[in-house]
Amino acid sequence: MKTTWLPAVIKLGAATSLLVAGLCLPAFSQQVSFALRQPMVIEPGVAVHPVPAEPLPTAPSHRFWDRENRILFATVAASSAADFAVTRANLRNGGRELNPVTRVFSGSTAGLTLNFAGETAGGIGLSYFFHKTGHHKLERIVSMTNIGASGVAIAYGLAHR
């Protein structure tokens, strides 16, 4: 009996969602003590002096084009180029594009090139946005996600030649 990949992906996604929801349950069980909700009693004659707040620790800043980002962006570009090559070869041999967004551009090599170059530039742009807003972990995760998605697409394309 032949099995398609879509039900397997749906089952994996459902299992992952249930696992994440199960791990989040302890966070929902947190309760605030009623002692913290009681108003503070101020005794007469006692002076209250404000305590200066500690400055918040800032995230370690780095340059956008540091060594790690250059390596990540080069890997994104290489994986995107490999994805382009596999997709183009499969389309030339009678295959079809499964990504509905890319399918619009898959009529010509120039359109396909434009799509993959745009995906790469968009990923770098999103990383820059996260860098400027101080979300440095998300800045790196964007590139890693892009590399992973291209890797899955390459593996799928090579398996279904």
Backbone as a printed PyTorch tensor [residue, N CA C, xyz], in Angstrom:
tensor([[[  0.8350,  -1.1600,   0.0000],
         [  0.0000,   0.0000,   0.0000],
         [  0.8950,   1.2420,   0.0000]],

        [[  0.6230,   2.1640,  -0.9170],
         [  1.4350,   3.3630,  -1.0360],
         [  0.9440,   4.4250,  -0.0520]],

        [[  1.8850,   5.0300,   0.6390],
         [  1.5510,   6.0670,   1.6020],
         [  2.0340,   7.4000,   1.0580]],

        [[  1.2210,   8.4240,   1.2050],
         [  1.6560,   9.7500,   0.7830],
         [  2.3190,  10.4430,   1.9620]],

        [[  3.0510,  11.4840,   1.6880],
         [  3.8070,  12.1710,   2.7240],
         [  2.9570,  13.1570,   3.4970]],

        [[  1.8310,  13.6250,   2.9340],
         [  1.0300,  14.6400,   3.6050],
         [  0.4440,  14.1550,   4.9360]],

        [[ -0.1850,  12.9560,   5.0130],
         [ -0.6880,  12.5150,   6.3230],
         [  0.4200,  12.3680,   7.3720]],

        [[  1.6020,  11.9450,   6.9400],
         [  2.7100,  11.8110,   7.8830],
         [  3.1240,  13.1770,   8.4270]],

        [[  3.1460,  14.1870,   7.5670],
         [  3.5030,  15.5380,   8.0000],
         [  2.4440,  16.0790,   8.9560]],

        [[  1.1690,  15.8290,   8.6560],
         [  0.0840,  16.2980,   9.5240],
         [  0.1680,  15.6190,  10.8890]],

        [[  0.4320,  14.3130,  10.9060],
         [  0.5550,  13.5980,  12.1760],
         [  1.7410,  14.1260,  12.9790]],

        [[  2.8670,  14.3930,  12.3150],
         [  4.0380,  14.9310,  13.0010],
         [  3.7460,  16.3080,  13.5700]],

        [[  3.0590,  17.1440,  12.7950],
         [  2.7020,  18.4760,  13.2750],
         [  1.7600,  18.4220,  14.4630]],

        [[  0.7840,  17.5150,  14.4190],
         [ -0.1480,  17.3710,  15.5400],
         [  0.5790,  16.8700,  16.7820]],

        [[  1.4820,  15.9150,  16.6070],
         [  2.2290,  15.3910,  17.7500],
         [  3.1170,  16.4740,  18.3530]],

        [[  3.7500,  17.2690,  17.5190],
         [  4.6000,  18.3540,  18.0050],
         [  3.7720,  19.3920,  18.7560]],

        [[  2.6010,  19.7400,  18.2240],
         [  1.7350,  20.7120,  18.8790],
         [  1.2840,  20.2100,  20.2430]],

        [[  0.9200,  18.9340,  20.3250],
         [  0.5110,  18.3700,  21.6060],
         [  1.6650,  18.3530,  22.6020]],

        [[  2.8590,  18.0490,  22.1380],
         [  4.0260,  18.0360,  23.0090],
         [  4.3070,  19.4320,  23.5560]],

        [[  4.2730,  20.4430,  22.6890],
         [  4.5210,  21.8180,  23.1290],
         [  3.4440,  22.2610,  24.1120]],

        [[  2.1690,  21.9400,  23.8190],
         [  1.0860,  22.3080,  24.7250],
         [  1.2500,  21.6140,  26.0700]],

        [[  1.6720,  20.3530,  26.0620],
         [  1.8890,  19.6250,  27.3090],
         [  3.0150,  20.2150,  28.1290]],

        [[  4.0610,  20.6790,  27.4680],
         [  5.1740,  21.2810,  28.1900],
         [  4.8380,  22.6670,  28.7250]],

        [[  3.8300,  23.3240,  28.1540],
         [  3.4420,  24.6610,  28.5970],
         [  2.4670,  24.6350,  29.7690]],

        [[  1.8790,  23.4840,  30.0770],
         [  0.9030,  23.4200,  31.1580],
         [  1.4480,  23.8960,  32.5040]],

        [[  2.6910,  23.5830,  32.8910],
         [  3.1760,  24.1100,  34.1690],
         [  3.1790,  25.6370,  34.2230]],

        [[  3.3650,  26.3040,  33.1070],
         [  3.3460,  27.7670,  33.0980],
         [  1.9450,  28.3000,  33.3770]],

        [[  0.9200,  27.5810,  32.9190],
         [ -0.4480,  28.0170,  33.1560],
         [ -0.8910,  27.7590,  34.5940]],

        [[ -0.2110,  26.8900,  35.3150],
         [ -0.6260,  26.5520,  36.6650],
         [ -0.0520,  27.5020,  37.7090]],

        [[  0.7300,  28.4800,  37.2980],
         [  1.2880,  29.4340,  38.2400],
         [  0.1740,  30.2930,  38.8220]],

        [[  0.1870,  30.4990,  40.1180],
         [ -0.8220,  31.3190,  40.7770],
         [ -0.1310,  32.3930,  41.6010]],

        [[ -0.8420,  33.4870,  41.7700],
         [ -0.3320,  34.5840,  42.5700],
         [ -0.8790,  34.4130,  43.9780]],

        [[ -0.0290,  34.5330,  44.9420],
         [ -0.4370,  34.3860,  46.3360],
         [ -1.3460,  35.5450,  46.7430]],

        [[ -2.3340,  35.2530,  47.5950],
         [ -3.2160,  36.3010,  48.0750],
         [ -2.4710,  37.2970,  48.9680]],

        [[ -1.3680,  36.8600,  49.5400],
         [ -0.5800,  37.7740,  50.3800],
         [ -0.0090,  38.9080,  49.5450]],

        [[  0.2820,  38.6420,  48.3070],
         [  0.8140,  39.6870,  47.4410],
         [ -0.2650,  40.6610,  46.9940]],

        [[ -1.5150,  40.2450,  47.0760],
         [ -2.6160,  41.1030,  46.6450],
         [ -3.0820,  42.0530,  47.7480]],

        [[ -2.6480,  41.8470,  48.9840],
         [ -3.0910,  42.6920,  50.0950],
         [ -2.4610,  44.0720,  49.9580]],

        [[ -3.2560,  45.1110,  50.2320],
         [ -2.6650,  46.4590,  50.1660],
         [ -1.6440,  46.6450,  51.2790]],

        [[ -0.6580,  47.4240,  51.0010],
         [  0.4110,  47.6480,  51.9480],
         [ -0.0580,  48.6340,  53.0180]],

        [[  0.2280,  48.3150,  54.2430],
         [ -0.1460,  49.1880,  55.3510],
         [  1.0160,  50.1490,  55.5850]],

        [[  0.6940,  51.4410,  55.5750],
         [  1.7260,  52.4530,  55.7890],
         [  1.5700,  52.9840,  57.2060]],

        [[  2.6050,  52.8390,  57.9740],
         [  2.5820,  53.3280,  59.3500],
         [  2.8750,  54.8240,  59.3520]],

        [[  2.1570,  55.5580,  60.1880],
         [  2.4210,  57.0000,  60.2340],
         [  3.8010,  57.2910,  60.8260]],

        [[  4.4210,  58.3020,  60.3190],
         [  5.7130,  58.7210,  60.8300],
         [  6.8890,  57.9840,  60.2110]],

        [[  6.6550,  57.0370,  59.3220],
         [  7.7470,  56.3060,  58.6990],
         [  7.9690,  56.8980,  57.3110]],

        [[  9.1620,  57.3590,  57.0660],
         [  9.4760,  57.9480,  55.7630],
         [  9.8120,  56.8460,  54.7690]],

        [[  9.2660,  56.9850,  53.5970],
         [  9.5270,  56.0120,  52.5420],
         [ 10.4560,  56.6770,  51.5350]],

        [[ 11.6110,  56.0910,  51.3530],
         [ 12.5710,  56.6240,  50.4010],
         [ 12.5920,  55.7170,  49.1760]],

        [[ 12.4670,  56.3110,  48.0010],
         [ 12.4950,  55.4700,  46.8010],
         [ 13.8720,  54.8590,  46.5980]],

        [[ 13.8580,  53.6190,  46.1910],
         [ 15.0960,  52.9140,  45.9220],
         [ 15.3980,  53.0560,  44.4330]],

        [[ 16.5840,  53.5200,  44.0930],
         [ 16.8790,  53.6630,  42.6590],
         [ 16.8710,  52.2940,  41.9770]],

        [[ 16.2710,  52.2710,  40.8220],
         [ 16.1580,  51.0220,  40.0770],
         [ 17.5010,  50.6630,  39.4470]],

        [[ 17.7640,  49.3760,  39.4200],
         [ 18.9730,  48.8840,  38.7670],
         [ 18.7960,  49.0170,  37.2560]],

        [[ 19.8210,  49.4320,  36.5510],
         [ 19.6790,  49.4780,  35.0870],
         [ 19.5220,  48.0600,  34.5400]],

        [[ 18.6590,  47.9340,  33.5390],
         [ 18.4330,  46.6260,  32.9340],
         [ 19.6630,  46.1910,  32.1600]],

        [[ 20.0110,  44.9180,  32.2780],
         [ 21.1610,  44.4550,  31.5040],
         [ 20.8150,  44.4700,  30.0190]],

        [[ 21.7150,  44.9470,  29.2230],
         [ 21.4840,  44.9920,  27.7850],
         [ 22.0590,  43.7510,  27.1310]],

        [[ 21.4310,  43.3620,  26.0460],
         [ 21.9110,  42.2050,  25.3070],
         [ 23.2670,  42.5490,  24.7000]],

        [[ 24.1430,  41.5710,  24.6290],
         [ 25.4370,  41.8610,  24.0210],
         [ 25.2510,  42.2720,  22.5630]],

        [[ 25.7610,  43.4130,  22.2390],
         [ 25.5970,  43.9310,  20.8850],
         [ 26.7270,  43.4100,  19.9970]],

        [[ 26.3940,  43.2330,  18.7600],
         [ 27.3980,  42.7880,  17.7940],
         [ 27.0940,  43.4660,  16.4670]],

        [[ 28.0740,  43.4480,  15.6130],
         [ 27.8630,  44.0100,  14.2810],
         [ 27.0050,  43.0520,  13.4670]],

        [[ 26.2020,  43.5870,  12.5510],
         [ 25.3150,  42.7360,  11.7600],
         [ 26.1140,  41.7840,  10.8760]],

        [[ 27.1510,  42.2820,  10.2490],
         [ 27.9520,  41.4390,   9.3540],
         [ 29.1190,  40.8120,  10.1230]],

        [[ 28.8610,  40.2600,  11.2830],
         [ 29.9170,  39.5790,  12.0210],
         [ 30.1830,  38.2110,  11.3760]],

        [[ 31.1510,  37.5040,  11.8980],
         [ 31.5850,  36.2310,  11.2930],
         [ 30.4460,  35.2140,  11.2420]],

        [[ 29.6830,  35.0970,  12.3240],
         [ 28.6150,  34.1010,  12.3650],
         [ 27.5250,  34.3990,  11.3420]],

        [[ 27.1340,  35.6680,  11.2170],
         [ 26.1220,  36.0160,  10.2270],
         [ 26.6280,  35.8160,   8.7970]],

        [[ 27.8880,  36.1390,   8.5510],
         [ 28.4220,  35.9190,   7.2030],
         [ 28.3870,  34.4420,   6.8350]],

        [[ 28.7320,  33.5740,   7.7820],
         [ 28.6920,  32.1310,   7.5300],
         [ 27.2560,  31.6760,   7.3120]],

        [[ 26.3430,  32.1600,   8.1600],
         [ 24.9340,  31.7840,   8.0110],
         [ 24.3690,  32.2490,   6.6710]],

        [[ 24.6560,  33.4950,   6.2790],
         [ 24.1190,  34.0130,   5.0220],
         [ 24.7250,  33.3090,   3.8130]],

        [[ 26.0000,  32.9540,   3.8970],
         [ 26.6100,  32.1920,   2.8010],
         [ 25.9730,  30.8090,   2.6870]],

        [[ 25.6640,  30.1900,   3.8300],
         [ 25.0010,  28.8850,   3.8190],
         [ 23.5830,  29.0070,   3.3010]],

        [[ 22.8870,  30.0780,   3.6620],
         [ 21.5400,  30.3280,   3.1310],
         [ 21.5960,  30.4500,   1.6080]],

        [[ 22.5480,  31.2180,   1.1100],
         [ 22.6710,  31.4000,  -0.3450],
         [ 23.0150,  30.0890,  -1.0400]],

        [[ 23.9040,  29.2980,  -0.4580],
         [ 24.2890,  28.0230,  -1.0680],
         [ 23.1270,  27.0300,  -1.0570]],

        [[ 22.3990,  26.9570,   0.0550],
         [ 21.2700,  26.0240,   0.1100],
         [ 20.1410,  26.4770,  -0.8050]],

        [[ 19.9580,  27.7770,  -0.9380],
         [ 18.9480,  28.2890,  -1.8610],
         [ 19.3340,  28.0000,  -3.3110]],

        [[ 20.6140,  28.1200,  -3.6290],
         [ 21.0780,  27.8090,  -4.9840],
         [ 20.9110,  26.3160,  -5.2830]],

        [[ 21.2050,  25.4690,  -4.3070],
         [ 21.0170,  24.0280,  -4.5020],
         [ 19.5360,  23.6900,  -4.6610]],

        [[ 18.6830,  24.3500,  -3.8860],
         [ 17.2390,  24.1500,  -4.0030],
         [ 16.7650,  24.5890,  -5.3900]],

        [[ 17.3030,  25.7100,  -5.8740],
         [ 16.9680,  26.1730,  -7.2200],
         [ 17.3590,  25.1390,  -8.2720]],

        [[ 18.5720,  24.6100,  -8.1550],
         [ 19.0580,  23.6530,  -9.1530],
         [ 18.2080,  22.3820,  -9.1640]],

        [[ 17.8760,  21.8520,  -7.9900],
         [ 17.0720,  20.6320,  -7.9070],
         [ 15.6580,  20.8940,  -8.4210]],

        [[ 15.0850,  22.0270,  -8.0360],
         [ 13.7290,  22.3640,  -8.4850],
         [ 13.6890,  22.5390,  -9.9920]],

        [[ 14.6620,  23.2360, -10.5300],
         [ 14.7030,  23.4640, -11.9870],
         [ 14.8520,  22.1460, -12.7420]],

        [[ 15.7200,  21.2650, -12.2490],
         [ 15.9030,  19.9690, -12.9050],
         [ 14.6180,  19.1350, -12.8560]],

        [[ 13.9380,  19.1540, -11.7230],
         [ 12.6880,  18.3990, -11.6210],
         [ 11.6020,  18.9700, -12.5140]],

        [[ 11.5330,  20.2930, -12.6140],
         [ 10.5300,  20.9040, -13.4940],
         [ 10.8220,  20.6070, -14.9630]],

        [[ 12.0840,  20.5590, -15.3260],
         [ 12.4670,  20.2400, -16.7140],
         [ 12.1290,  18.7930, -17.0720]],

        [[ 12.1330,  17.9140, -16.0750],
         [ 11.8360,  16.4990, -16.3180],
         [ 10.3670,  16.1640, -16.1080]],

        [[  9.5020,  17.1750, -16.1070],
         [  8.0700,  16.9190, -16.0080],
         [  7.5010,  16.9600, -14.6080]],

        [[  8.2780,  17.3470, -13.6300],
         [  7.7760,  17.4350, -12.2570],
         [  6.9230,  18.6810, -12.0810]],

        [[  6.3580,  18.8200, -10.8940],
         [  5.5650,  20.0130, -10.6190],
         [  6.0300,  20.6400,  -9.3130]],

        [[  5.8560,  21.9340,  -9.2280],
         [  6.2400,  22.6770,  -8.0310],
         [  5.1420,  22.5420,  -6.9880]],

        [[  5.5060,  22.1680,  -5.7640],
         [  4.5250,  21.9740,  -4.7010],
         [  4.2540,  23.2500,  -3.9190]],

        [[  5.2120,  24.1740,  -3.8700],
         [  5.0340,  25.4320,  -3.1500],
         [  4.1480,  26.3540,  -3.9840]],

        [[  2.9720,  26.7420,  -3.4630],
         [  2.0650,  27.5640,  -4.2680],
         [  2.6210,  28.9370,  -4.6040]],

        [[  3.4810,  29.4960,  -3.7580],
         [  4.0670,  30.8040,  -4.0690],
         [  5.0980,  30.6630,  -5.1800]],

        [[  5.9480,  29.6640,  -5.0790],
         [  6.9770,  29.4410,  -6.0930],
         [  6.3680,  28.9800,  -7.4100]],

        [[  5.2360,  28.2970,  -7.3430],
         [  4.5780,  27.8020,  -8.5520],
         [  4.2580,  28.9430,  -9.5170]],

        [[  3.9670,  30.1310,  -8.9960],
         [  3.6720,  31.2910,  -9.8320],
         [  4.8820,  31.6460, -10.6910]],

        [[  6.0830,  31.4830, -10.1420],
         [  7.3060,  31.8630, -10.8370],
         [  7.9650,  30.7140, -11.5930]],

        [[  7.4120,  29.5190, -11.5280],
         [  8.1060,  28.3560, -12.0820],
         [  7.9400,  28.1840, -13.5870]],

        [[  7.3280,  29.1350, -14.2550],
         [  7.1480,  29.0160, -15.7010],
         [  8.4280,  29.2350, -16.4940]],

        [[  9.3770,  29.9450, -15.9320],
         [ 10.6360,  30.2130, -16.6330],
         [ 11.7930,  30.1420, -15.6520]],

        [[ 12.9790,  29.9640, -16.2160],
         [ 14.1710,  29.9250, -15.3790],
         [ 14.4220,  31.2760, -14.7240]],

        [[ 14.1670,  32.3590, -15.4650],
         [ 14.3720,  33.6900, -14.9020],
         [ 13.4110,  33.9340, -13.7330]],

        [[ 12.1710,  33.5140, -13.8680],
         [ 11.2060,  33.6810, -12.7830],
         [ 11.5800,  32.8630, -11.5670]],

        [[ 12.0550,  31.6430, -11.7980],
         [ 12.4820,  30.7860, -10.6980],
         [ 13.7090,  31.3700,  -9.9980]],

        [[ 14.6350,  31.9160, -10.7760],
         [ 15.8100,  32.5690, -10.2130],
         [ 15.4040,  33.7710,  -9.3720]],

        [[ 14.4830,  34.5590,  -9.8780],
         [ 13.9880,  35.7220,  -9.1520],
         [ 13.3450,  35.3020,  -7.8280]],

        [[ 12.5770,  34.2240,  -7.8340],
         [ 11.9310,  33.7400,  -6.6210],
         [ 12.9520,  33.3370,  -5.5600]],

        [[ 13.9270,  32.5200,  -5.9370],
         [ 14.8980,  32.0470,  -4.9530],
         [ 15.8140,  33.1740,  -4.4810]],

        [[ 16.1730,  34.1070,  -5.3570],
         [ 16.9760,  35.2560,  -4.9330],
         [ 16.1670,  36.1430,  -3.9880]],

        [[ 14.8830,  36.2970,  -4.2610],
         [ 14.0170,  37.0870,  -3.3850],
         [ 13.8480,  36.4480,  -2.0120]],

        [[ 13.7340,  35.1160,  -1.9880],
         [ 13.6320,  34.4210,  -0.6970],
         [ 14.8990,  34.6400,   0.1280]],

        [[ 16.0520,  34.5580,  -0.5220],
         [ 17.3190,  34.7540,   0.1760],
         [ 17.4400,  36.1850,   0.6820]],

        [[ 17.1370,  37.1510,  -0.1690],
         [ 17.2230,  38.5590,   0.2320],
         [ 16.2020,  38.8760,   1.3260]],

        [[ 15.0220,  38.2980,   1.2400],
         [ 14.0110,  38.5180,   2.2730],
         [ 14.4450,  37.9760,   3.6220]],

        [[ 15.0950,  36.8120,   3.6240],
         [ 15.6010,  36.2460,   4.8740],
         [ 16.6730,  37.1150,   5.5030]],

        [[ 17.5700,  37.6470,   4.6760],
         [ 18.6170,  38.5280,   5.1880],
         [ 18.0000,  39.8400,   5.6900]],

        [[ 16.9960,  40.3450,   4.9710],
         [ 16.3090,  41.5600,   5.4030],
         [ 15.5910,  41.3800,   6.7280]],

        [[ 14.9360,  40.2360,   6.9080],
         [ 14.2570,  39.9570,   8.1690],
         [ 15.2670,  39.8210,   9.3070]],

        [[ 16.4110,  39.2080,   9.0270],
         [ 17.4730,  39.1170,  10.0290],
         [ 17.9590,  40.5060,  10.4230]],

        [[ 18.0910,  41.3980,   9.4520],
         [ 18.5310,  42.7640,   9.7360],
         [ 17.5070,  43.4980,  10.6000]],

        [[ 16.2190,  43.2900,  10.3000],
         [ 15.1640,  43.8980,  11.1060],
         [ 15.2580,  43.4370,  12.5620]],

        [[ 15.4280,  42.1280,  12.7650],
         [ 15.5510,  41.6050,  14.1210],
         [ 16.8220,  42.1340,  14.7970]],

        [[ 17.8920,  42.2980,  14.0300],
         [ 19.1360,  42.8350,  14.5920],
         [ 18.9130,  44.2670,  15.0810]],

        [[ 18.2670,  45.0790,  14.2730],
         [ 18.0510,  46.4780,  14.6290],
         [ 17.0940,  46.6310,  15.8030]],

        [[ 16.1670,  45.6970,  15.9770],
         [ 15.2310,  45.7870,  17.0930],
         [ 15.7430,  45.0810,  18.3390]],

        [[ 16.9700,  44.5370,  18.2930],
         [ 17.5890,  43.9420,  19.4730],
         [ 17.2350,  42.4830,  19.7060]],

        [[ 16.6120,  41.8260,  18.7490],
         [ 16.2470,  40.4080,  18.8870],
         [ 17.3250,  39.5610,  18.2070]],

        [[ 18.4510,  39.4270,  18.8750],
         [ 19.6170,  38.8070,  18.2500],
         [ 19.4700,  37.2970,  18.0840]],

        [[ 18.7290,  36.6400,  18.9640],
         [ 18.5010,  35.2000,  18.7740],
         [ 17.6120,  34.9680,  17.5660]],

        [[ 16.5640,  35.7780,  17.4230],
         [ 15.6940,  35.6370,  16.2500],
         [ 16.4430,  35.9540,  14.9610]],

        [[ 17.3850,  36.8700,  15.0630],
         [ 18.2130,  37.2250,  13.9050],
         [ 18.9180,  35.9880,  13.3500]],

        [[ 19.4360,  35.1570,  14.2210],
         [ 20.1390,  33.9400,  13.7960],
         [ 19.1430,  32.8330,  13.4170]],

        [[ 18.0180,  32.7600,  14.1330],
         [ 17.0380,  31.6940,  13.8810],
         [ 16.4400,  31.8070,  12.4890]],

        [[ 16.2770,  33.0280,  11.9780],
         [ 15.7330,  33.2070,  10.6230],
         [ 16.6050,  32.4860,   9.6040]],

        [[ 17.9110,  32.6750,   9.6970],
         [ 18.8200,  32.0290,   8.7520],
         [ 18.8230,  30.5180,   8.9250]],

        [[ 18.8030,  30.0600,  10.1690],
         [ 18.8110,  28.6200,  10.4170],
         [ 17.5280,  27.9630,   9.9020]],

        [[ 16.4080,  28.6420,  10.0560],
         [ 15.1360,  28.1160,   9.5450],
         [ 15.1500,  28.0600,   8.0260]],

        [[ 15.6950,  29.0940,   7.4020],
         [ 15.7890,  29.1280,   5.9450],
         [ 16.6710,  27.9930,   5.4310]],

        [[ 17.7780,  27.7440,   6.1050],
         [ 18.6710,  26.6480,   5.7160],
         [ 17.9610,  25.3120,   5.8710]],

        [[ 17.2510,  25.1380,   6.9710],
         [ 16.5150,  23.8930,   7.2000],
         [ 15.4200,  23.6570,   6.1710]],

        [[ 14.6790,  24.7090,   5.8420],
         [ 13.6100,  24.5710,   4.8510],
         [ 14.1810,  24.2270,   3.4770]],

        [[ 15.2750,  24.8590,   3.1060],
         [ 15.9070,  24.5340,   1.8250],
         [ 16.4380,  23.1070,   1.8270]],

        [[ 16.9960,  22.6760,   2.9640],
         [ 17.4980,  21.3030,   3.0640],
         [ 16.3950,  20.2750,   2.8900]],

        [[ 15.2390,  20.5280,   3.5060],
         [ 14.0980,  19.6160,   3.3350],
         [ 13.6350,  19.6090,   1.8880]],

        [[ 13.5650,  20.7880,   1.2670],
         [ 13.1380,  20.8630,  -0.1340],
         [ 14.1230,  20.1470,  -1.0610]],

        [[ 15.4060,  20.2690,  -0.7890],
         [ 16.4130,  19.5810,  -1.5990],
         [ 16.2660,  18.0730,  -1.4460]],

        [[ 16.1260,  17.6070,  -0.2200],
         [ 15.9840,  16.1660,   0.0260],
         [ 14.7240,  15.6200,  -0.6320]],

        [[ 13.6350,  16.3440,  -0.5190],
         [ 12.3790,  15.9050,  -1.1380],
         [ 12.5090,  15.8760,  -2.6610]],

        [[ 13.1270,  16.9360,  -3.2160],
         [ 13.2990,  17.0050,  -4.6590],
         [ 14.1970,  15.8850,  -5.1960]],

        [[ 15.2510,  15.5670,  -4.4650],
         [ 16.1390,  14.4870,  -4.9000],
         [ 15.4790,  13.1210,  -4.7520]],

        [[ 14.6330,  12.9680,  -3.7630],
         [ 13.9630,  11.6890,  -3.5560],
         [ 12.8490,  11.4300,  -4.5700]],

        [[ 12.3320,  12.4900,  -5.1630],
         [ 11.2070,  12.3440,  -6.1010],
         [ 11.5970,  12.7750,  -7.5120]],

        [[ 12.7560,  12.3620,  -7.9500],
         [ 13.1910,  12.6740,  -9.3110],
         [ 12.5060,  11.8080, -10.3050]]])
